Amino acid sequence: MAESFIGDVRVSTTFLGLDHNFFGDGPPLLFETMIFGADGKPWDYQERCTTWVQAEAMHARGLAAVHARVPQP
């Protein structure tokens, strides 16, 4: 769905294809945003949501999290 790079850091938002709400106590969780460092290892950041519109906002939050943590030139 979306992939953005800030330096060597990657923000990835994907459609999961399956409901990841494993406990059934809310809406389906169909999109996921994760952040990966330059070494390819995930940061301690993962967020899931239900709709495409929510996923776009979730991706923007992931980008903001990177900007807050990674010094900009």
N, CA, C, O and CB atoms as a CASP TS submission, in Angstrom:
PFRMAT TS
TARGET T0000
AUTHOR 0000-0000-0000
METHOD Language model
MODEL 1
PARENT N/A
ATOM      1  N   MET     1       0.802  -1.176   0.000  1.00  0.00           N
ATOM      2  CA  MET     1       0.000   0.000   0.000  1.00  0.00           C
ATOM      3  C   MET     1       0.855   1.253   0.000  1.00  0.00           C
ATOM      4  O   MET     1       0.662   2.135  -0.837  1.00  0.00           O
ATOM      5  CB  MET     1      -0.918  -0.010   1.172  1.00  0.00           C
ATOM      6  N   ALA     2       1.824   1.347   0.953  1.00  0.00           N
ATOM      7  CA  ALA     2       2.727   2.494   0.977  1.00  0.00           C
ATOM      8  C   ALA     2       4.064   2.078   1.572  1.00  0.00           C
ATOM      9  O   ALA     2       4.133   1.291   2.517  1.00  0.00           O
ATOM     10  CB  ALA     2       2.114   3.664   1.782  1.00  0.00           C
ATOM     11  N   GLU     3       5.118   2.627   0.992  1.00  0.00           N
ATOM     12  CA  GLU     3       6.468   2.412   1.497  1.00  0.00           C
ATOM     13  C   GLU     3       7.210   3.729   1.330  1.00  0.00           C
ATOM     14  O   GLU     3       7.260   4.292   0.237  1.00  0.00           O
ATOM     15  CB  GLU     3       7.201   1.229   0.746  1.00  0.00           C
ATOM     16  N   SER     4       7.785   4.213   2.427  1.00  0.00           N
ATOM     17  CA  SER     4       8.508   5.477   2.396  1.00  0.00           C
ATOM     18  C   SER     4       9.856   5.284   3.066  1.00  0.00           C
ATOM     19  O   SER     4      10.000   4.482   3.988  1.00  0.00           O
ATOM     20  CB  SER     4       7.700   6.607   3.089  1.00  0.00           C
ATOM     21  N   PHE     5      10.845   6.035   2.587  1.00  0.00           N
ATOM     22  CA  PHE     5      12.177   5.981   3.168  1.00  0.00           C
ATOM     23  C   PHE     5      12.551   7.358   3.694  1.00  0.00           C
ATOM     24  O   PHE     5      12.332   8.374   3.035  1.00  0.00           O
ATOM     25  CB  PHE     5      13.214   5.487   2.133  1.00  0.00           C
ATOM     26  N   ILE     6      13.112   7.372   4.879  1.00  0.00           N
ATOM     27  CA  ILE     6      13.696   8.571   5.456  1.00  0.00           C
ATOM     28  C   ILE     6      15.131   8.171   5.769  1.00  0.00           C
ATOM     29  O   ILE     6      15.400   7.496   6.762  1.00  0.00           O
ATOM     30  CB  ILE     6      12.899   9.092   6.754  1.00  0.00           C
ATOM     31  N   GLY     7      16.038   8.595   4.913  1.00  0.00           N
ATOM     32  CA  GLY     7      17.403   8.084   5.011  1.00  0.00           C
ATOM     33  C   GLY     7      17.366   6.590   4.766  1.00  0.00           C
ATOM     34  O   GLY     7      16.816   6.126   3.767  1.00  0.00           O
ATOM     35  N   ASP     8      17.957   5.837   5.689  1.00  0.00           N
ATOM     36  CA  ASP     8      17.977   4.375   5.577  1.00  0.00           C
ATOM     37  C   ASP     8      16.822   3.703   6.309  1.00  0.00           C
ATOM     38  O   ASP     8      16.753   2.475   6.363  1.00  0.00           O
ATOM     39  CB  ASP     8      19.280   3.842   6.109  1.00  0.00           C
ATOM     40  N   VAL     9      15.927   4.488   6.867  1.00  0.00           N
ATOM     41  CA  VAL     9      14.809   3.946   7.639  1.00  0.00           C
ATOM     42  C   VAL     9      13.590   3.804   6.731  1.00  0.00           C
ATOM     43  O   VAL     9      13.258   4.717   5.976  1.00  0.00           O
ATOM     44  CB  VAL     9      14.481   4.853   8.860  1.00  0.00           C
ATOM     45  N   ARG    10      12.935   2.662   6.812  1.00  0.00           N
ATOM     46  CA  ARG    10      11.781   2.372   5.955  1.00  0.00           C
ATOM     47  C   ARG    10      10.504   2.306   6.783  1.00  0.00           C
ATOM     48  O   ARG    10      10.444   1.627   7.808  1.00  0.00           O
ATOM     49  CB  ARG    10      11.989   1.047   5.192  1.00  0.00           C
ATOM     50  N   VAL    11       9.488   3.022   6.322  1.00  0.00           N
ATOM     51  CA  VAL    11       8.148   2.943   6.907  1.00  0.00           C
ATOM     52  C   VAL    11       7.290   2.178   5.905  1.00  0.00           C
ATOM     53  O   VAL    11       7.160   2.585   4.750  1.00  0.00           O
ATOM     54  CB  VAL    11       7.545   4.388   7.223  1.00  0.00           C
ATOM     55  N   SER    12       6.713   1.086   6.345  1.00  0.00           N
ATOM     56  CA  SER    12       5.954   0.202   5.462  1.00  0.00           C
ATOM     57  C   SER    12       4.533   0.034   5.992  1.00  0.00           C
ATOM     58  O   SER    12       4.328  -0.340   7.147  1.00  0.00           O
ATOM     59  CB  SER    12       6.651  -1.174   5.331  1.00  0.00           C
ATOM     60  N   THR    13       3.563   0.314   5.136  1.00  0.00           N
ATOM     61  CA  THR    13       2.161   0.063   5.461  1.00  0.00           C
ATOM     62  C   THR    13       1.627  -0.921   4.431  1.00  0.00           C
ATOM     63  O   THR    13       1.696  -0.671   3.228  1.00  0.00           O
ATOM     64  CB  THR    13       1.316   1.396   5.475  1.00  0.00           C
ATOM     65  N   THR    14       1.096  -2.036   4.907  1.00  0.00           N
ATOM     66  CA  THR    14       0.647  -3.093   4.009  1.00  0.00           C
ATOM     67  C   THR    14      -0.770  -3.538   4.334  1.00  0.00           C
ATOM     68  O   THR    14      -1.247  -3.401   5.460  1.00  0.00           O
ATOM     69  CB  THR    14       1.591  -4.280   4.080  1.00  0.00           C
ATOM     70  N   PHE    15      -1.425  -4.072   3.315  1.00  0.00           N
ATOM     71  CA  PHE    15      -2.703  -4.748   3.483  1.00  0.00           C
ATOM     72  C   PHE    15      -2.378  -6.176   3.869  1.00  0.00           C
ATOM     73  O   PHE    15      -1.670  -6.868   3.137  1.00  0.00           O
ATOM     74  CB  PHE    15      -3.592  -4.679   2.178  1.00  0.00           C
ATOM     75  N   LEU    16      -2.878  -6.627   4.996  1.00  0.00           N
ATOM     76  CA  LEU    16      -2.513  -7.942   5.511  1.00  0.00           C
ATOM     77  C   LEU    16      -3.232  -9.092   4.812  1.00  0.00           C
ATOM     78  O   LEU    16      -2.710 -10.206   4.759  1.00  0.00           O
ATOM     79  CB  LEU    16      -2.798  -7.999   6.977  1.00  0.00           C
ATOM     80  N   GLY    17      -4.415  -8.837   4.280  1.00  0.00           N
ATOM     81  CA  GLY    17      -5.139  -9.880   3.571  1.00  0.00           C
ATOM     82  C   GLY    17      -5.975 -10.777   4.472  1.00  0.00           C
ATOM     83  O   GLY    17      -6.905 -11.437   4.008  1.00  0.00           O
ATOM     84  N   LEU    18      -5.648 -10.802   5.749  1.00  0.00           N
ATOM     85  CA  LEU    18      -6.397 -11.583   6.736  1.00  0.00           C
ATOM     86  C   LEU    18      -6.629 -10.709   7.960  1.00  0.00           C
ATOM     87  O   LEU    18      -5.808  -9.850   8.281  1.00  0.00           O
ATOM     88  CB  LEU    18      -5.637 -12.901   7.121  1.00  0.00           C
ATOM     89  N   ASP    19      -7.734 -10.927   8.634  1.00  0.00           N
ATOM     90  CA  ASP    19      -8.034 -10.196   9.855  1.00  0.00           C
ATOM     91  C   ASP    19      -7.047 -10.597  10.950  1.00  0.00           C
ATOM     92  O   ASP    19      -6.972 -11.764  11.333  1.00  0.00           O
ATOM     93  CB  ASP    19      -9.490 -10.457  10.307  1.00  0.00           C
ATOM     94  N   HIS    20      -6.290  -9.616  11.450  1.00  0.00           N
ATOM     95  CA  HIS    20      -5.333  -9.877  12.521  1.00  0.00           C
ATOM     96  C   HIS    20      -5.893  -9.501  13.894  1.00  0.00           C
ATOM     97  O   HIS    20      -5.134  -9.320  14.846  1.00  0.00           O
ATOM     98  CB  HIS    20      -4.043  -9.115  12.264  1.00  0.00           C
ATOM     99  N   ASN    21      -7.199  -9.386  13.994  1.00  0.00           N
ATOM    100  CA  ASN    21      -7.859  -9.219  15.290  1.00  0.00           C
ATOM    101  C   ASN    21      -8.162 -10.628  15.791  1.00  0.00           C
ATOM    102  O   ASN    21      -9.280 -11.125  15.655  1.00  0.00           O
ATOM    103  CB  ASN    21      -9.184  -8.325  15.184  1.00  0.00           C
ATOM    104  N   PHE    22      -7.165 -11.246  16.360  1.00  0.00           N
ATOM    105  CA  PHE    22      -7.244 -12.656  16.713  1.00  0.00           C
ATOM    106  C   PHE    22      -8.203 -12.939  17.862  1.00  0.00           C
ATOM    107  O   PHE    22      -8.630 -14.079  18.046  1.00  0.00           O
ATOM    108  CB  PHE    22      -5.885 -13.158  17.067  1.00  0.00           C
ATOM    109  N   PHE    23      -8.545 -11.904  18.641  1.00  0.00           N
ATOM    110  CA  PHE    23      -9.399 -12.121  19.802  1.00  0.00           C
ATOM    111  C   PHE    23     -10.857 -11.770  19.528  1.00  0.00           C
ATOM    112  O   PHE    23     -11.719 -12.034  20.366  1.00  0.00           O
ATOM    113  CB  PHE    23      -8.893 -11.311  20.967  1.00  0.00           C
ATOM    114  N   GLY    24     -11.149 -11.175  18.359  1.00  0.00           N
ATOM    115  CA  GLY    24     -12.515 -10.890  17.971  1.00  0.00           C
ATOM    116  C   GLY    24     -13.225  -9.860  18.820  1.00  0.00           C
ATOM    117  O   GLY    24     -14.454  -9.844  18.871  1.00  0.00           O
ATOM    118  N   ASP    25     -12.480  -9.006  19.485  1.00  0.00           N
ATOM    119  CA  ASP    25     -13.085  -8.022  20.376  1.00  0.00           C
ATOM    120  C   ASP    25     -13.067  -6.615  19.782  1.00  0.00           C
ATOM    121  O   ASP    25     -12.764  -5.645  20.477  1.00  0.00           O
ATOM    122  CB  ASP    25     -12.367  -8.023  21.709  1.00  0.00           C
ATOM    123  N   GLY    26     -13.388  -6.512  18.517  1.00  0.00           N
ATOM    124  CA  GLY    26     -13.406  -5.218  17.839  1.00  0.00           C
ATOM    125  C   GLY    26     -13.465  -5.413  16.341  1.00  0.00           C
ATOM    126  O   GLY    26     -13.711  -6.519  15.861  1.00  0.00           O
ATOM    127  N   PRO    27     -13.239  -4.331  15.595  1.00  0.00           N
ATOM    128  CA  PRO    27     -13.302  -4.434  14.142  1.00  0.00           C
ATOM    129  C   PRO    27     -12.118  -5.227  13.593  1.00  0.00           C
ATOM    130  O   PRO    27     -11.126  -5.424  14.295  1.00  0.00           O
ATOM    131  CB  PRO    27     -13.340  -3.041  13.514  1.00  0.00           C
ATOM    132  N   PRO    28     -12.214  -5.681  12.355  1.00  0.00           N
ATOM    133  CA  PRO    28     -11.095  -6.413  11.757  1.00  0.00           C
ATOM    134  C   PRO    28      -9.875  -5.511  11.615  1.00  0.00           C
ATOM    135  O   PRO    28     -10.001  -4.322  11.321  1.00  0.00           O
ATOM    136  CB  PRO    28     -11.493  -6.984  10.385  1.00  0.00           C
ATOM    137  N   LEU    29      -8.710  -6.078  11.825  1.00  0.00           N
ATOM    138  CA  LEU    29      -7.452  -5.350  11.651  1.00  0.00           C
ATOM    139  C   LEU    29      -6.810  -5.845  10.362  1.00  0.00           C
ATOM    140  O   LEU    29      -6.256  -6.943  10.311  1.00  0.00           O
ATOM    141  CB  LEU    29      -6.488  -5.547  12.883  1.00  0.00           C
ATOM    142  N   LEU    30      -6.891  -5.026   9.332  1.00  0.00           N
ATOM    143  CA  LEU    30      -6.530  -5.458   7.984  1.00  0.00           C
ATOM    144  C   LEU    30      -5.277  -4.792   7.422  1.00  0.00           C
ATOM    145  O   LEU    30      -4.725  -5.268   6.431  1.00  0.00           O
ATOM    146  CB  LEU    30      -7.667  -5.198   7.066  1.00  0.00           C
ATOM    147  N   PHE    31      -4.816  -3.697   8.035  1.00  0.00           N
ATOM    148  CA  PHE    31      -3.638  -2.966   7.577  1.00  0.00           C
ATOM    149  C   PHE    31      -2.640  -2.870   8.724  1.00  0.00           C
ATOM    150  O   PHE    31      -3.022  -2.839   9.894  1.00  0.00           O
ATOM    151  CB  PHE    31      -4.023  -1.549   7.057  1.00  0.00           C
ATOM    152  N   GLU    32      -1.358  -2.824   8.373  1.00  0.00           N
ATOM    153  CA  GLU    32      -0.317  -2.756   9.391  1.00  0.00           C
ATOM    154  C   GLU    32       0.791  -1.807   8.940  1.00  0.00           C
ATOM    155  O   GLU    32       1.208  -1.829   7.782  1.00  0.00           O
ATOM    156  CB  GLU    32       0.256  -4.162   9.681  1.00  0.00           C
ATOM    157  N   THR    33       1.258  -0.978   9.864  1.00  0.00           N
ATOM    158  CA  THR    33       2.422  -0.131   9.617  1.00  0.00           C
ATOM    159  C   THR    33       3.534  -0.566  10.557  1.00  0.00           C
ATOM    160  O   THR    33       3.325  -0.747  11.756  1.00  0.00           O
ATOM    161  CB  THR    33       2.080   1.383   9.812  1.00  0.00           C
ATOM    162  N   MET    34       4.728  -0.731   9.981  1.00  0.00           N
ATOM    163  CA  MET    34       5.922  -1.044  10.763  1.00  0.00           C
ATOM    164  C   MET    34       7.055  -0.164  10.258  1.00  0.00           C
ATOM    165  O   MET    34       7.036   0.319   9.125  1.00  0.00           O
ATOM    166  CB  MET    34       6.295  -2.566  10.660  1.00  0.00           C
ATOM    167  N   ILE    35       8.042   0.033  11.125  1.00  0.00           N
ATOM    168  CA  ILE    35       9.234   0.806  10.783  1.00  0.00           C
ATOM    169  C   ILE    35      10.441  -0.108  10.902  1.00  0.00           C
ATOM    170  O   ILE    35      10.575  -0.858  11.868  1.00  0.00           O
ATOM    171  CB  ILE    35       9.387   2.063  11.703  1.00  0.00           C
ATOM    172  N   PHE    36      11.325  -0.037   9.897  1.00  0.00           N
ATOM    173  CA  PHE    36      12.521  -0.867   9.860  1.00  0.00           C
ATOM    174  C   PHE    36      13.753   0.020   9.773  1.00  0.00           C
ATOM    175  O   PHE    36      13.792   0.971   8.993  1.00  0.00           O
ATOM    176  CB  PHE    36      12.473  -1.854   8.673  1.00  0.00           C
ATOM    177  N   GLY    37      14.755  -0.299  10.578  1.00  0.00           N
ATOM    178  CA  GLY    37      15.996   0.459  10.582  1.00  0.00           C
ATOM    179  C   GLY    37      16.873   0.120   9.393  1.00  0.00           C
ATOM    180  O   GLY    37      16.528  -0.728   8.570  1.00  0.00           O
ATOM    181  N   ALA    38      18.012   0.792   9.310  1.00  0.00           N
ATOM    182  CA  ALA    38      18.958   0.592   8.211  1.00  0.00           C
ATOM    183  C   ALA    38      19.439  -0.852   8.142  1.00  0.00           C
ATOM    184  O   ALA    38      19.781  -1.347   7.068  1.00  0.00           O
ATOM    185  CB  ALA    38      20.151   1.528   8.364  1.00  0.00           C
ATOM    186  N   ASP    39      19.464  -1.528   9.292  1.00  0.00           N
ATOM    187  CA  ASP    39      19.910  -2.924   9.333  1.00  0.00           C
ATOM    188  C   ASP    39      18.803  -3.900   8.964  1.00  0.00           C
ATOM    189  O   ASP    39      19.014  -5.113   8.964  1.00  0.00           O
ATOM    190  CB  ASP    39      20.438  -3.259  10.711  1.00  0.00           C
ATOM    191  N   GLY    40      17.612  -3.368   8.645  1.00  0.00           N
ATOM    192  CA  GLY    40      16.484  -4.217   8.267  1.00  0.00           C
ATOM    193  C   GLY    40      15.690  -4.751   9.442  1.00  0.00           C
ATOM    194  O   GLY    40      14.654  -5.390   9.252  1.00  0.00           O
ATOM    195  N   LYS    41      16.159  -4.499  10.649  1.00  0.00           N
ATOM    196  CA  LYS    41      15.447  -4.980  11.833  1.00  0.00           C
ATOM    197  C   LYS    41      14.309  -4.019  12.168  1.00  0.00           C
ATOM    198  O   LYS    41      14.457  -2.805  12.029  1.00  0.00           O
ATOM    199  CB  LYS    41      16.415  -5.128  13.042  1.00  0.00           C
ATOM    200  N   PRO    42      13.178  -4.560  12.608  1.00  0.00           N
ATOM    201  CA  PRO    42      12.055  -3.682  12.952  1.00  0.00           C
ATOM    202  C   PRO    42      12.339  -2.873  14.214  1.00  0.00           C
ATOM    203  O   PRO    42      12.946  -3.356  15.170  1.00  0.00           O
ATOM    204  CB  PRO    42      10.780  -4.504  13.141  1.00  0.00           C
ATOM    205  N   TRP    43      11.881  -1.630  14.182  1.00  0.00           N
ATOM    206  CA  TRP    43      11.874  -0.811  15.390  1.00  0.00           C
ATOM    207  C   TRP    43      10.753  -1.333  16.274  1.00  0.00           C
ATOM    208  O   TRP    43       9.972  -2.192  15.866  1.00  0.00           O
ATOM    209  CB  TRP    43      11.687   0.722  15.062  1.00  0.00           C
ATOM    210  N   ASP    44      10.686  -0.816  17.462  1.00  0.00           N
ATOM    211  CA  ASP    44       9.599  -1.159  18.377  1.00  0.00           C
ATOM    212  C   ASP    44       8.385  -0.297  18.016  1.00  0.00           C
ATOM    213  O   ASP    44       7.944   0.544  18.800  1.00  0.00           O
ATOM    214  CB  ASP    44      10.027  -0.943  19.881  1.00  0.00           C
ATOM    215  N   TYR    45       7.859  -0.529  16.814  1.00  0.00           N
ATOM    216  CA  TYR    45       6.722   0.263  16.323  1.00  0.00           C
ATOM    217  C   TYR    45       5.885  -0.622  15.415  1.00  0.00           C
ATOM    218  O   TYR    45       6.360  -1.113  14.391  1.00  0.00           O
ATOM    219  CB  TYR    45       7.200   1.554  15.563  1.00  0.00           C
ATOM    220  N   GLN    46       4.647  -0.815  15.801  1.00  0.00           N
ATOM    221  CA  GLN    46       3.705  -1.563  14.982  1.00  0.00           C
ATOM    222  C   GLN    46       2.311  -1.043  15.293  1.00  0.00           C
ATOM    223  O   GLN    46       1.935  -0.883  16.454  1.00  0.00           O
ATOM    224  CB  GLN    46       3.812  -3.106  15.241  1.00  0.00           C
ATOM    225  N   GLU    47       1.564  -0.787  14.250  1.00  0.00           N
ATOM    226  CA  GLU    47       0.202  -0.292  14.422  1.00  0.00           C
ATOM    227  C   GLU    47      -0.674  -0.984  13.386  1.00  0.00           C
ATOM    228  O   GLU    47      -0.243  -1.211  12.256  1.00  0.00           O
ATOM    229  CB  GLU    47       0.133   1.274  14.277  1.00  0.00           C
ATOM    230  N   ARG    48      -1.896  -1.318  13.767  1.00  0.00           N
ATOM    231  CA  ARG    48      -2.841  -1.965  12.852  1.00  0.00           C
ATOM    232  C   ARG    48      -4.160  -1.214  12.861  1.00  0.00           C
ATOM    233  O   ARG    48      -4.522  -0.574  13.849  1.00  0.00           O
ATOM    234  CB  ARG    48      -3.062  -3.447  13.238  1.00  0.00           C
ATOM    235  N   CYS    49      -4.881  -1.301  11.735  1.00  0.00           N
ATOM    236  CA  CYS    49      -6.167  -0.610  11.631  1.00  0.00           C
ATOM    237  C   CYS    49      -7.080  -1.345  10.652  1.00  0.00           C
ATOM    238  O   CYS    49      -6.727  -2.396  10.118  1.00  0.00           O
ATOM    239  CB  CYS    49      -5.965   0.859  11.182  1.00  0.00           C
ATOM    240  N   THR    50      -8.256  -0.769  10.432  1.00  0.00           N
ATOM    241  CA  THR    50      -9.318  -1.425   9.677  1.00  0.00           C
ATOM    242  C   THR    50      -9.459  -0.938   8.240  1.00  0.00           C
ATOM    243  O   THR    50      -9.585  -1.753   7.326  1.00  0.00           O
ATOM    244  CB  THR    50     -10.609  -1.234  10.380  1.00  0.00           C
ATOM    245  N   THR    51      -9.441   0.378   8.022  1.00  0.00           N
ATOM    246  CA  THR    51      -9.780   0.917   6.699  1.00  0.00           C
ATOM    247  C   THR    51      -8.590   1.525   5.988  1.00  0.00           C
ATOM    248  O   THR    51      -7.558   1.812   6.596  1.00  0.00           O
ATOM    249  CB  THR    51     -10.862   1.953   6.826  1.00  0.00           C
ATOM    250  N   TRP    52      -8.753   1.717   4.684  1.00  0.00           N
ATOM    251  CA  TRP    52      -7.720   2.349   3.852  1.00  0.00           C
ATOM    252  C   TRP    52      -7.430   3.762   4.354  1.00  0.00           C
ATOM    253  O   TRP    52      -6.268   4.151   4.465  1.00  0.00           O
ATOM    254  CB  TRP    52      -8.160   2.387   2.364  1.00  0.00           C
ATOM    255  N   VAL    53      -8.470   4.528   4.656  1.00  0.00           N
ATOM    256  CA  VAL    53      -8.286   5.905   5.140  1.00  0.00           C
ATOM    257  C   VAL    53      -7.505   5.896   6.452  1.00  0.00           C
ATOM    258  O   VAL    53      -6.604   6.713   6.639  1.00  0.00           O
ATOM    259  CB  VAL    53      -9.658   6.612   5.333  1.00  0.00           C
ATOM    260  N   GLN    54      -7.838   4.990   7.351  1.00  0.00           N
ATOM    261  CA  GLN    54      -7.094   4.872   8.603  1.00  0.00           C
ATOM    262  C   GLN    54      -5.645   4.486   8.330  1.00  0.00           C
ATOM    263  O   GLN    54      -4.734   4.969   9.003  1.00  0.00           O
ATOM    264  CB  GLN    54      -7.756   3.837   9.530  1.00  0.00           C
ATOM    265  N   ALA    55      -5.431   3.623   7.350  1.00  0.00           N
ATOM    266  CA  ALA    55      -4.074   3.178   7.009  1.00  0.00           C
ATOM    267  C   ALA    55      -3.230   4.343   6.489  1.00  0.00           C
ATOM    268  O   ALA    55      -2.041   4.432   6.794  1.00  0.00           O
ATOM    269  CB  ALA    55      -4.125   2.053   5.958  1.00  0.00           C
ATOM    270  N   GLU    56      -3.837   5.227   5.712  1.00  0.00           N
ATOM    271  CA  GLU    56      -3.095   6.402   5.235  1.00  0.00           C
ATOM    272  C   GLU    56      -2.666   7.278   6.409  1.00  0.00           C
ATOM    273  O   GLU    56      -1.531   7.754   6.448  1.00  0.00           O
ATOM    274  CB  GLU    56      -3.954   7.222   4.244  1.00  0.00           C
ATOM    275  N   ALA    57      -3.565   7.491   7.363  1.00  0.00           N
ATOM    276  CA  ALA    57      -3.234   8.285   8.550  1.00  0.00           C
ATOM    277  C   ALA    57      -2.193   7.561   9.406  1.00  0.00           C
ATOM    278  O   ALA    57      -1.300   8.193   9.970  1.00  0.00           O
ATOM    279  CB  ALA    57      -4.505   8.573   9.383  1.00  0.00           C
ATOM    280  N   MET    58      -2.310   6.247   9.500  1.00  0.00           N
ATOM    281  CA  MET    58      -1.372   5.443  10.272  1.00  0.00           C
ATOM    282  C   MET    58       0.029   5.543   9.669  1.00  0.00           C
ATOM    283  O   MET    58       1.011   5.643  10.405  1.00  0.00           O
ATOM    284  CB  MET    58      -1.834   3.973  10.324  1.00  0.00           C
ATOM    285  N   HIS    59       0.131   5.517   8.340  1.00  0.00           N
ATOM    286  CA  HIS    59       1.420   5.649   7.664  1.00  0.00           C
ATOM    287  C   HIS    59       2.027   7.016   7.977  1.00  0.00           C
ATOM    288  O   HIS    59       3.224   7.121   8.244  1.00  0.00           O
ATOM    289  CB  HIS    59       1.261   5.460   6.132  1.00  0.00           C
ATOM    290  N   ALA    60       1.202   8.056   7.943  1.00  0.00           N
ATOM    291  CA  ALA    60       1.680   9.406   8.259  1.00  0.00           C
ATOM    292  C   ALA    60       2.202   9.471   9.697  1.00  0.00           C
ATOM    293  O   ALA    60       3.211  10.128   9.953  1.00  0.00           O
ATOM    294  CB  ALA    60       0.551  10.442   8.052  1.00  0.00           C
ATOM    295  N   ARG    61       1.538   8.809  10.627  1.00  0.00           N
ATOM    296  CA  ARG    61       2.019   8.764  12.009  1.00  0.00           C
ATOM    297  C   ARG    61       3.361   8.051  12.097  1.00  0.00           C
ATOM    298  O   ARG    61       4.235   8.455  12.865  1.00  0.00           O
ATOM    299  CB  ARG    61       0.993   8.067  12.912  1.00  0.00           C
ATOM    300  N   GLY    62       3.524   6.995  11.315  1.00  0.00           N
ATOM    301  CA  GLY    62       4.810   6.291  11.282  1.00  0.00           C
ATOM    302  C   GLY    62       5.920   7.196  10.772  1.00  0.00           C
ATOM    303  O   GLY    62       7.019   7.207  11.325  1.00  0.00           O
ATOM    304  N   LEU    63       5.634   7.959   9.715  1.00  0.00           N
ATOM    305  CA  LEU    63       6.622   8.906   9.200  1.00  0.00           C
ATOM    306  C   LEU    63       6.970   9.953  10.248  1.00  0.00           C
ATOM    307  O   LEU    63       8.139  10.300  10.417  1.00  0.00           O
ATOM    308  CB  LEU    63       6.104   9.586   7.931  1.00  0.00           C
ATOM    309  N   ALA    64       5.959  10.458  10.952  1.00  0.00           N
ATOM    310  CA  ALA    64       6.200  11.453  12.002  1.00  0.00           C
ATOM    311  C   ALA    64       7.062  10.867  13.118  1.00  0.00           C
ATOM    312  O   ALA    64       7.912  11.563  13.675  1.00  0.00           O
ATOM    313  CB  ALA    64       4.865  11.963  12.578  1.00  0.00           C
ATOM    314  N   ALA    65       6.850   9.599  13.445  1.00  0.00           N
ATOM    315  CA  ALA    65       7.653   8.950  14.477  1.00  0.00           C
ATOM    316  C   ALA    65       9.111   8.873  14.060  1.00  0.00           C
ATOM    317  O   ALA    65      10.003   9.068  14.885  1.00  0.00           O
ATOM    318  CB  ALA    65       7.117   7.552  14.773  1.00  0.00           C
ATOM    319  N   VAL    66       9.360   8.591  12.786  1.00  0.00           N
ATOM    320  CA  VAL    66      10.742   8.542  12.292  1.00  0.00           C
ATOM    321  C   VAL    66      11.351   9.930  12.327  1.00  0.00           C
ATOM    322  O   VAL    66      12.478  10.099  12.791  1.00  0.00           O
ATOM    323  CB  VAL    66      10.799   7.968  10.858  1.00  0.00           C
ATOM    324  N   HIS    67      10.623  10.924  11.846  1.00  0.00           N
ATOM    325  CA  HIS    67      11.142  12.296  11.843  1.00  0.00           C
ATOM    326  C   HIS    67      11.484  12.763  13.261  1.00  0.00           C
ATOM    327  O   HIS    67      12.444  13.509  13.454  1.00  0.00           O
ATOM    328  CB  HIS    67      10.119  13.252  11.208  1.00  0.00           C
ATOM    329  N   ALA    68      10.712  12.332  14.234  1.00  0.00           N
ATOM    330  CA  ALA    68      10.970  12.732  15.615  1.00  0.00           C
ATOM    331  C   ALA    68      12.221  12.050  16.187  1.00  0.00           C
ATOM    332  O   ALA    68      12.827  12.553  17.132  1.00  0.00           O
ATOM    333  CB  ALA    68       9.758  12.408  16.484  1.00  0.00           C
ATOM    334  N   ARG    69      12.598  10.913  15.612  1.00  0.00           N
ATOM    335  CA  ARG    69      13.708  10.133  16.163  1.00  0.00           C
ATOM    336  C   ARG    69      14.996  10.242  15.367  1.00  0.00           C
ATOM    337  O   ARG    69      16.082  10.086  15.924  1.00  0.00           O
ATOM    338  CB  ARG    69      13.316   8.703  16.250  1.00  0.00           C
ATOM    339  N   VAL    70      14.891  10.510  14.069  1.00  0.00           N
ATOM    340  CA  VAL    70      16.074  10.535  13.194  1.00  0.00           C
ATOM    341  C   VAL    70      16.420  11.983  12.881  1.00  0.00           C
ATOM    342  O   VAL    70      15.577  12.719  12.369  1.00  0.00           O
ATOM    343  CB  VAL    70      15.824   9.728  11.872  1.00  0.00           C
ATOM    344  N   PRO    71      17.638  12.405  13.178  1.00  0.00           N
ATOM    345  CA  PRO    71      18.033  13.785  12.844  1.00  0.00           C
ATOM    346  C   PRO    71      17.968  14.029  11.340  1.00  0.00           C
ATOM    347  O   PRO    71      18.380  13.184  10.545  1.00  0.00           O
ATOM    348  CB  PRO    71      19.454  14.080  13.359  1.00  0.00           C
ATOM    349  N   GLN    72      17.456  15.174  10.967  1.00  0.00           N
ATOM    350  CA  GLN    72      17.343  15.537   9.553  1.00  0.00           C
ATOM    351  C   GLN    72      18.500  16.450   9.158  1.00  0.00           C
ATOM    352  O   GLN    72      18.932  17.286   9.952  1.00  0.00           O
ATOM    353  CB  GLN    72      15.985  16.227   9.268  1.00  0.00           C
ATOM    354  N   PRO    73      19.000  16.293   7.933  1.00  0.00           N
ATOM    355  CA  PRO    73      20.138  17.140   7.489  1.00  0.00           C
ATOM    356  C   PRO    73      19.729  18.592   7.338  1.00  0.00           C
ATOM    357  O   PRO    73      20.553  19.431   6.976  1.00  0.00           O
ATOM    358  CB  PRO    73      20.705  16.629   6.154  1.00  0.00           C
TER
END
